[in-house]
Amino acid sequence: MTKTRIQFAKEGALRFIGHLDFLRVFGQMLRRTGLPLAYSQGFNPHIQLGFALPLPLGMASINDYADLTFAQPIDLIKAAAQMQAHAPQGLTVRRIWEQEGRAAAAITTAADYVFTGTITTDLLSKPKYIIAKKTKSGIKDTDIRPDIFAIYNEGTQITMKLAAGSGRFLNPLTVAQIITGREVTAGEVKRLELYEQVGEGFAALGGGRG
């Protein structure tokens, strides 16, 4: 078995299909390659494939990640090329590398998002910011300030680093609306990168600091 991580982009019309449908599209692409994919055991075997973090409907991603296991060692550069050859429009396979350790979904803790707008509220200067947030136990007043790691802008381009993962997740559209004072749609926002926590900082799942 060879455990790998795939770095890819999801753009164009693919933004408008939900996560479960995208999983099926991704699986169809993999099966068309003829690569030696590893499958789960049981009556209904599935490709051993897992994504780092589902993307909100309508939002594009520039750097996204999936964990995939192969049944045997293969040439990963050629595998990436084969995947791209069978990929639907809007899916770009950037690279594949061997990856041991915890799954991408388990280590993802933050994400960068970018959109165009004008900042009217400086959230970073506030020690607390309470909103009514939907939780598993219902609607609760929640302080979202600890889940906002950075907000900066260059001209009209705003970039936000927010909590994102199975444990903590802050909706980027909520933050975008607060800081601009207007409704921001998923189609206006791109997810740039996903991160894991390393010490007191962050490291991109594809390598490098953030």
Secondary structure, 3 states (H helix, E strand, C coil): CEEEEEEEEECHHHHHCCHHHHHHHHHHHHHHHCCCECECCCCCCCECEEECCCCCCCCEEEEEEEEEEECCCCCHHHHHHHHHHHCCCCEEEEEEEECCCCCHHHHEEEEEEEEECCCCCCHHHCCCCEEEEEECCEEEEEECHHHEEEEEEECCEEEEEEECCCCCCCCHHHHHHHHHCCCCCHHHCEEEEEEEEECCEEEECCCCEC
